Amino acid sequence: MSTTTTYTLEANALSIGYTHKNEITTIAENLSFQLQKGELIGLVGANGMGKSTLLKTLCGMIPSLGGVVTFNGKQLKNYTEQNLAKELSIVLTGAIPPSNLTVSEIIALGRQPYTNWIGSLSKQDKAKVIEVIDLLKLSSLKHKKSYELSDGQLQKVLLGRALAQDTSVIVLDEPTTHLDIYHKAYILKLLKEVAHTTQKTILFSTHEIDLAIQLCDQMMILTKDNFTVDQPCNLISKGSFNDLFPKDLIHFDQTTGSFRVHK
């Protein structure tokens, strides 16, 4: 008896870019992949390769130039905005919440797709907020205002808001921007733990390639000429990281699994 795998997020022959005054600018095309629940997936590529454009296209913020995006077996184009908000939560770089909100209030914003027209939280909504606060160990911060938080703490809270939304897929655009190396590693390790614990699919873009190699279940590599998705160990053995950047300054060391500067 065969079983059919339902992927949480799929793309088939996807083309991404922009249309301006009937002029089409294609950034990347023929992108296909399938992501499963309980995985942390890192999207990497040089600046200008279209990482943010790809994420925004997957989230329906930018229309695709071709191809199909599917969430849990249903095409993106067939979702209403309200129903999509129950399948997909998004954390974008620079999307800072109002400074007068507390940590608990920010996390509670994730319940908006489920609240009534006046935004009142039900017992279920409140329970979900408490559950997320406990999961991320934010109890000591729950009454603090967002302006009182460090960058690392705020990133945890924004993840908490996405978790409170209780979607099967979470997409983050460069979640470790402005963090020091310790907190970059901390946030990415936390994302992996959350993906495995909650069985959500977490896709994020990053420039922290060395950390992503160590922590991700799968990685996407987006270059000018190629798009590859695989486990980090397989990408290393296939030499997929070798052409990520020009070789005049840095090179990828397959032995250590990291980039090295030419001296």
Sequence and secondary structure as in RCSB ss.txt:
>XXXX:A:sequence
MSTTTTYTLEANALSIGYTHKNEITTIAENLSFQLQKGELIGLVGANGMGKSTLLKTLCGMIPSLGGVVTFNGKQ
LKNYTEQNLAKELSIVLTGAIPPSNLTVSEIIALGRQPYTNWIGSLSKQDKAKVIEVIDLLKLSSLKHKKSYELS
DGQLQKVLLGRALAQDTSVIVLDEPTTHLDIYHKAYILKLLKEVAHTTQKTILFSTHEIDLAIQLCDQMMILTKD
NFTVDQPCNLISKGSFNDLFPKDLIHFDQTTGSFRVHK
>XXXX:A:secstr
       SEEEEEEEEEEEETTEEEEEEEEEEEEE TT EEEEE  TTSSHHHHHHHHTTSS  SEEEEEETTEE
GGG  HHHHTTTEEEE TT    TT BHHHHHHGGGGGGS TT    HHHHHHHHHHHHHTT GGGTTSBGGGS 
HHHHHHHHHHHHHHTT SEEEEESTTTT  HHHHHHHHHHHHHHHHHHT EEEEE S HHHHHHH SEEEEE SS
 EEEE HHHHHHTTTTTTSS TTTEEEETTTTEEEE  
